């Protein structure tokens, strides 16, 4: 078991940036949230949460990012913008904002024509 006193120096200095992938089951999600809570004692710089490409784990990714952010961890939700149905990105951006998750790098180019005016404004605000 890793404790703060036995952790490598970069962990003790809070220079970690763990990346988590949302599990497929409710039990797995509860277990991962518990592990993130324990990792928070190591003061990570960021907590990276992946988002399922094509929609496989999008809801769990948002829930996980919200839980991490709610623990006081700076959380980065990596959005993979491939195979999205119309309106999914808008809903995701809105929900992420409600959860307090504001670090949202986008992977893959999203044609701006697929985004609503609100989503374009949100992306522009995040990029400035």
N, C-alpha and C positions, 0 to 999 in steps of 0.2 A: 504494500500500500504506500502510495506517495504522500508524504507529508511535506509541509512547507519547509521544514528544517532540512529534510533530506533531498529536496528538489534541486535540480541543476540551477546554477546562478541565474540564467535567463528567465526561469520560471519565478524565482524569488524576487526578481526585479520587476515583474509584471509585464514582461515583453512577449507574452504568449498571445497568439491569435488562433484559438481553436476553431476548427470548422466542423459543423455537425450536419448530418444528413437526416432528414425526417424519417422516422421509422414508419412501417406500414400498419402497425397495430396500436390500439389504445394502450395496451400494457407497455409496449416499447416506448411510446411517447411519454408515459408517466415515468418510466425508468430513466429516460434521457433527460427529462426536466429535473429529476432528482440529481443526476450526475452533473448537470450544468450548475445547479445550486451549490454542489460541493466544490466544483471547479472555481466558482466565483471567489472563494477564499484566496486563490492564487492571483487575484487582481489582473485578469487578462486585459490586454489593450483593447481587443475587439473580440466579439463572438460572431463568427460567420455562420450563417444558416443558408443552405442551398434550397432552391425552389425547383420542384419537379418539372422538367421540360415536358411540354405537351399535357400538363395537368395531372400527372400521376400523384403528386404529393403536395399540391399547392396549398390546400386548406391546412394540412399539418405543418407545413413550413411557416405559414402565417401564425399559427397558434404557438409554435416553438419560438419564433422570433419575438412574439409578444411576451411570452413567459420570460425569456432571457432579458429583454428590455425592462420588464417589470421587476427583475431582480437587481436592477441598477447597472446592468452591463451594457456597454455601448454595443449595439447589435447591428450587424450589416446583413440585410436580406438580399442575396444574390438572385436577381430575377433573370430567368432564361426565357427569352421572348421568341420562342419558336412554336409553331403549331398552336397558336392561341386563337380561341374563338373570339369573335367580336365582343367587346365590353369587358373581357376578363382582366385586362391590364387596368382599366379604370376602376373596377371593383377592388382589385388588389391594392392599388395605390391609396384608395379611400380607406380600406381596412387597416393598412399599415400605418397610416396617419393616426387613425383612432387608437391604435395600439402603442403609439409613440415611437414607432420604428421609422426613422427618417433617412437612414443610410441605405440607399437602394441602387447599387450599380446594375446596369442592364447588360446582359450578354446577348449578342446577336442584334443586328439592326432592326429596329421596329419602324416600319413605314409610318411616318407621321399622319398619313391619311387614315390609318386604322385607329388613331387615338382621338378621343373627344377633346374639345377645347380645354376642359378641366384637366385632363391628363397631360396635355401639352404644357399647360401652365405649371402644373406640378413638376414635370420633368425639367422645365426651364428654371424653376426656382431651385431645384436640387443641384443643377449644374452650375449655378452662379455663386 
